[in-house]
Amino acid sequence: MDVYPGVTDSDPTKLQERHYYLLSELQTLVKDLPSSFQQRLTYNTLSDLALALIDGTVYEIVQGLLDIQHLTEKNLYNQRLKLHCEHQALKQDLVRKHKEALQSCKSHNLALLKSTQQTEVEACRSKLCSREFPAETQSLRSTVELFSQSGNRTTETASPW
């Protein structure tokens, strides 16, 4: 199908042509469905759907939703990058601190120091792993759920859950 800016003409002939074109495209799409679904999509249902699509409102809504999704994904990606940079800085600081401590440590305290450092590393890991963005995570989950309910299989397969 081509781009659907919507029909702004009030010419009944153009509207009728557009309706027939959309109806034909819908019928072509329905042929690819299993027969149990084909039986449920009657000619009248497809015709009504074509009439609903004819003014372009649906396409504008979908485009708006796609724009919102892209902005949300970009925002989440930027937050992830920021968090990753913070984690890297914390790790580098911890490594630097441990190297300094090892250099100034007496040999008889070395085992205790290594044990303490290992505990610090594990504490740092658990702290870093536990950080989340609950609102964004919930938003992403609800978006994935909405797309999976609407039948969008590409988003469903890309789901991290």
KOLFIDO-43266 format. One record per atom (N, C-alpha, C): x, y, z; residue in one letter. Coordinates in steps of 0.02 Angstrom, whole numbers, plus 50000, padded with zeros to 5 digits. Each point is the difference from the previous one (the first is absolute). Layout:
BEGIN
XYZA...
//
This chain:
BEGIN
500424994150000M499585005950000M500445006250000M499745005349971D500385006249997D499875004250062D500295006050001V499925004550056V499285002450003V499735000750060Y499305001950008Y499935006750035Y500065005449963P499935006450032P499275001650017P499554996049976G499295001450011G499715003649940G499384999149990V499665003249944V499715006550024V500235005449970T499745006550019T499515002649948T499974996749943D499525002049949D499294998350023D499545004249981S499304998450014S499674997049938S500414998549950D499764996949938D499774992950014D499354998649992P499754993350015P500324994549958P500205001749939T500314994949958T500674997950028T500405004950022K500654998450029K499934996250065K499495001950040L499874996450062L499814992849985L499594999149950Q499784993249982Q500604995949974Q500425003149959E500604996549975E500454998050058E500085004650046R500434998750059R499714994250041R499345000150009H499674994750037H500104993249967H499914999849935Y500104993749964Y500734997750004Y500455004749994Y500714998250005Y500174997050068Y499785003450053L500134997550068L499664993450012L499394999349976L499634993750007L500374994449964L500255001349941S500374995049962S500644998050037S500355004950027E500614998550038E499854995950063E499465001750034L499804996250059L499814992949982L499664999149945Q499814993349979Q500634995949982Q500495003249971T500634996749985T500354997850064T499995004350050L500314998350064L499644994350034L499335000049996V499604994850032V500134993249969V500174999749937K500134993649966K500594996450032K500465003750031D500594997050031D499854997250070D499415001550026L499824997750068L499734992849998L500034996650056P499694993350004P499255000549987P499714994749975S499295000249980S499535001650058S500184998150061S499565001550057S499945007550010S500535003849985F499975007350006F499665003149938F500114996949943Q499695002649939Q499244999950005Q499744994750032Q499274999450006Q499715005650044Q500395002350047R499755005350046R500025006949968R500425000949949L500075006549968L499575000149937L499385001950009T499535000249944T500155006049955T499685000049943Y500075005649953Y499795006550033Y499454999850037N499765006150034N500505002550052N500314995450037T500495002050049T500605003449966T500244996949947L500565002849963L499825006849969L499395000649976S499775006349970S499975005550053S499744998250059D499985004950055D500715002050022D500454995250001L500695001650017L500325004649948L499874998749937A500255004349947A499735007150007A499355000650017L499715006650011L500335003650060L500164996250051A500335003050059A500715002349983A500324996549953L500695001849980L500035005649949L499455001449968I500015004449942I500225007150015I499855002650059D500175007050013D500715001050028D500354994550016G500695000650022G500095001050074G499465000650038T500065001150072T500374994350034T499854993949981V500324994250030V500755000249988V500205002049940Y500715000349984Y500355005550041Y499655005550010E500285005450041E500094997750072E499524996250026I500044997450068I500584995250006I500064995449952V500554995250002V500675003549995V500055005149956Q500625003749994Q500175003650065Q499495002850032G500115003350065G500254995050052G499704994150001L500224994850047L500724997849986L500174999449936L500684998149982L500505005450022L499815006349991D500435005550022D500114999850076D499464998750037I500054999550072I500454994150019I499914994449966Q500414994150015Q500735001549987Q500165003149944H500695001649983H500315004750051H499625005150021L500265004650050L500124996550067L499544995650018T500074996350063T500614995449996T500094996649944E500584995649993E500655004050001E500005005849968K500605004250000K500165002350071K499495002050037N500095002250069N500274994350043N499714994049993L500244994350038L500714998149982L500175000649936Y500684998649978Y500495004950030Y499825006450000N500445005150030N500084998950075N499474998150034Q500054998550071Q500454994050012Q499954995049957R500434994150006R500735001949990R500145004249949L500695002249989L500275003850060L499605004450028K500215003950058K500154995350058K499564995350012L500104995250054L500624995849988L500114997949937H500594996149983H500645004050014H500005006349982C500595004350014C500125000750075C499465000950037E500065000450073E500294993550028E499774994449976H500254993550023H500744999249983H500195001949940Q500704999649980Q500435004350046Q499775006050015A500385004550044A500074996950070A499474997150025L500034996850066L500494994150000L499984996149947K500464994349996K500725002349996K500135005049959Q500695002649994Q500245002950066Q499565003550034D500185002850065D500164994550050D499604994749999L500124994450045L500654996449984L500154999049936V500624996949980V500605004350022V499955006549989R500545004650020R500114999850076R499455000150036K500044999850073K500334993450024K499814994649968H500294993450019H500744999649983H500215002849943K500714999949983K500405004150050K499745005750019E500355004250049E500054996450067E499474996750020A500014996350063A500494994249998A500034996549943L500484994449994L500725002450002L500135005849971Q500685002650000Q500225002250070Q499555002450039S500195002450067S499894994850055S499784994149981C499844994850048C500634996150021C500044998450064K500534995750026K499844992749981K500504996049991S499914993149977S499574995850047S500045001250066H499624995950047H499255001749999H499815005849972N499305002049995N499704998849930N500404997149956L499804999249930L499374995649993L499964994550034A499424995549995A499365003650024A500055003650055L499435003750026L499785005549952L500495003449971L499855005349952L499644997149938L500254994549974K499694996949941K499294997850015K499904997350059S499334997950020S499535006150005S500245005350029T499615006150006T499845002949931T500504999949956Q499895002649933Q499504995849961Q500034993450009Q499524995649967Q499295001550023Q499935001250065T499355001850028T499755006649970T500465004849993E499825006549970E499794999149927E500354995949963V499834998749930V499304996949995V499864995150042E499344996849999E499455004950020E500145004250049A499525005150022A499875005049944A500535001949965C499935004749944C499594996849944C500144993749985R499614996649947R499264999650017R499864998150062S499294999450019S499665006849999S500385005250020K499725006849999K499855002149928K500474998649955L499915001949930L499444996049967L499954993750017C499494995749970C499305001750026C499965002750060S499355001350029S499705006749977S500415004349969R499745006449978R499544999049940R499415002950004E499514999449946E499665006749991E499625000349947F499555005649987F499304997250001F499694999650058P499354996650005P499465002949954P499965006649994A499485002949958A500114998349927A500625000649977E500154998549931E499924992649985E500204995850048T499934992849991T499264998249993T499595002850043Q499284998749997Q499715002549935Q500225005949978S499765002849937S500194995549942S500614997550000L500234995649947L499614993550000L499874997350060R499614993850004R499305000949974R499685005650018S499315001249976S499995001149925S500525003249973T500045001049927T500074993349965T500434995750025V500104993449971V499364996050004V499665000450056E499364996450009E499485002649951E499965006649992L499525002949953L500134997849929L500655000149979F500164997849933F499864992649990F500154995950051S499884992949991S499254998549997S499605003950037Q499284999149996Q499725002249933Q500325005049970S499765002549936S500254995849942S500434995150014G500234995549948G500645002149967G500365004950027N500645002149972N500534995150022N500184995349958R500464994650018R500735002350004R500195005449966T500705002250002T500185002650068T499555003850031T500145002550067T499994994350051T499554995349989E499944994450046E500644995950003E500314998949942T500614996049999T500595003950027T499975006649998A500555004150025A499935001350075A499484997450030S499885001250071S500544997050043S500235004050050P500504997350046P499704995550053P499324999350001W499684995850051W499774993649970W
//
